[in-house]
C-alpha cells in the first residue's frame, strides 16, 4: 500500500466517523417502524449510494453509543430465522439532535464546498 493510499484511507475513516451517527439518526427518523441493524445497514447502502457501504459491523457500536446518549431506544424480539434481533427507534431528544446536527452538517458542507470551489 502506498503512502497516498494510507492517507486516503485515514481521511475517509476520519470523515465517516461523525457522518455515520448523523446518517443513522436520519434513517431511523425517516422510518415509520423500528429497525434492526441489518435493515439500517441495507438502507444506508441503498440511499447512501454505496458511500457508507461495507461498514455494517461499525454500525453497532455507534447504535449503542447513540442509545447510551438517549438519542435512540431499543428492544429485543425473538427471530424466527435466527438469534433475537435488537430493534432501534429514534427518541424525541434524538430528533432534536438530528435537527442540530443536520444544520451543522449543511453549514460545514457549504463552507468546505466554497473553499473547494476556489481551488478548481
N, C-alpha and C positions, 0 to 999 in steps of 0.2 A: 504494500500500500504506500502510495506516495505521500509526501508531506501535505500537498494540496488536498488530497482525498481525506486525510486525517482532519485537516482544518474544516473542510466542508461538512464532514460528519459531526464534528464538535459544534459547529454553528447550527446545524439542523437540530441537534439534540437540545441545545440551549433554547432555540426558538420554539420548539414544540412543547417544552416543559410547561410554560404558562398557558399556551393556547389550548392544550388538551383539557384543562379544567373548564375553560370558557366553552369549548365545544361540547363537553359532557353536559354542562348545565343547559345549554341551548337545546340539545337533543331531548333531554328529559322535560324541559319546559314545553316543547312542541308536541310531546306525546300525550294523548288523552288517557293512556293507561300506564301503570308502572312497567318498567322494562328490566330484563336481566342483562348481565354483562355481554353475552354473545349478541343479543339483539342490538344493544347500543353500539358495539364494535361494527356490526354489519351496516348499521345506518350511517355511522361515521365514514366508513369506506365508500358507501354509495353516494352520500351527499357531499362528502369532502373530496370527491373526485380522486380518491387514492392518496391524497396528501397525508392523511392520518392513518393509512392502512399499515398493516404489519405491526401494530402497536397494541394488539389485544391484551397481552399479558401486562403491559404497562398501565392499562386502564384500571385494573382492580385496586392497586394502591391509591390511585387518585380518587376513585369512588369512595374508598374507606376514609380518606382524608376529608373529602367533602362532607361525608356523613358525620365525621367527628366534629367538624366545624358547624354542624347544624344546618347545612345547606341542602342535605338530602336525608330522606328517611328510607329505611329498607325493611323488608320482611322476607322470610324464607317459606317457600312452599314446596311440597314434595313434587317430584317429576316422575312421569310415567316411564320415561325412556332413559333414566339415569339418576345421578345424585340430585339432591334437592337444589332448587335454584333460589338465589337471592335476587329479589326484585327491588328496584330503586325508583323513587319518585322525588321530585323537587319539592322543597318546603317553601313557605312564604318568604322567609329570610333568603332562601336560595334564589327566588325570583327577583328580590330586591338587589342582591349582589350581582345577579346576571345583568340587570339594567346598568349598574355601575361599571361592571367590567366591560360590557359592550361599548359603553361610551368611551372608556379608557382605550379600548382596542381601536375604535374608529379614529380617535384623536392621534394615537400613536401611528396607525397605518397612514393617515393623511400626512402627518409630519414626515415620516420616512419616504412616502411617495413623492412629496415635494422635494426633498433632498435628492432622491434618486433621479428625479426628473431633471435636476440641474446638472447631473453628471453624464447625461446622454451625449 
